[in-house]
Amino acid sequence: MSMIRNSPKLDSYWMPFTANRQFKKAPRLLASASGMYYKSDDGRDILDGTAGLWCVNAGHGRREIADAVSEQLRTLDYASSFQMGHEHAFRFAERLAAIAPRGLDRIFFTNSGSESADTALKIAIAYQRAIGQGTRTRFIGRERGYHGVGFGGISVGGIVSNRRVFPLLNGADHLRHTHDLAKNGFSPGLPEHGAELADDLERLVQLHGAETIAAVIVEPVAGSTGVLLPPKGYLERLRDIATRHGILLIFDEVITGFGRLGAPFAADYFGVVPDIMTTAKGLTNGAIPMGAVFVKREVHDALMTGPETGIELFHGYTYSGHPAACAAGQATLDIYEREGLLTRGATLADRWRDAVNQLRAAPHVIDIRTIGLVAGIELESRAGAIGARAHEAFADCYEQGLLIRVTGDIIALSPPLIVEEGQIDQMVSTLGKALAGVK
Ligand SMILES: Cc1ncc(COP(=O)(O)O)c(C=O)c1O
């Protein structure tokens, strides 16, 4: 229970993706953050096992980012990017292009992962039309995919609660998800079984006709629905089928981008290059909202036609390329480069995997999956109460000073990439104690 003095009234703020009434009865309020730790409003240190929400990859309270934003706001607080510009957006885009997977060197700025997903889908449609493939208006997503909360994102997404209430884009269809505990439980690396599930794309081509499909979008590693790793060979096969049928491949790297897997992007980690890649979160270390869509040069160039006075893509946001966000992003890249954070996960991955696998013996654990500095720990659900066990573990960890993330009965860990070995052990032992107390 919060012991905050002068506590705010909680009624007015309608919280996102939150059980508002439950939360407001027993709020968990954070007051400050530094390095690997939050401080709660009652003064306790909380080890951040989730990098905020998969975004604070360089750790909290980075002074360089705060200083860059502050300086930027004093110099040029805002400038439109519609028929205007400022140097910071161009500089930041150039730096991103330099670290992008091969060929993805045209960058469109957004303000979030959801906007990045919808932007990528729109670019795909516009591209297909520009090359004379205007009948290609259909998208293929995947079950258990998460691509944010825009109408495009939920249409290609595969989380039923996010979809059932809302009208969806016409014609979106889905690949089956790749999660198969019976065949792949406790895989030490990527799952052995399931590459053939990529052939679902071939099946959907047979069903709908390739000439109706603009793009297929997947998370290389599904994050929000519980850290689902791609089976060996799956992404390669998807790439191959998409290419064969003129379908653009979009990787949603909102979670996997910026070092989470131990490589700059999942495309680098898996050696599979998409045509479009969405990012956000780690782009600015979570300090200022921003997203970036990385687009293959050929896709971009196909739209740079018609009279030079004409706008090539009728799309953009008031805050696309916001100067403060560009400043935060560049300061973030400086830190990533200086501290080697985009590849640090690779050096810690084995240590991380071995530590997290100590939880194998903990009660209720039915699978453990790790890659880079991510872990998914899946619990057997209590009969009639899906999610109850993980939620109890979450609440207990928070009381013991550890922030974890849960989806249903899957616990996800994704610490800032500055995590030290001792902190990894602290996470595992705190979570182990919490699980021991869960009925
Ligand atoms: C893969 C993926 N795409 C898109 C999003 C949406 O990002 P945002 O919440 O910034 O809109 C998320 C958020 O978790 C995500 O994990």
The ligand as an ORCA input file, in Angstrom:
! r2SCAN-3c Opt
* xyz 0 1
  C       6.496     -5.595    -31.070
  C       5.769     -4.368    -30.652
  N       5.212     -3.581    -31.583
  C       4.561     -2.460    -31.263
  C       4.414     -2.078    -29.953
  C       3.647     -0.853    -29.607
  O       4.472      0.155    -29.174
  P       3.858      1.430    -28.429
  O       3.307      0.961    -27.133
  O       5.051      2.350    -28.321
  O       2.808      1.998    -29.334
  C       4.985     -2.858    -28.940
  C       4.866     -2.487    -27.528
  O       5.156     -3.218    -26.623
  C       5.660     -4.035    -29.307
  O       6.180     -4.852    -28.379
*
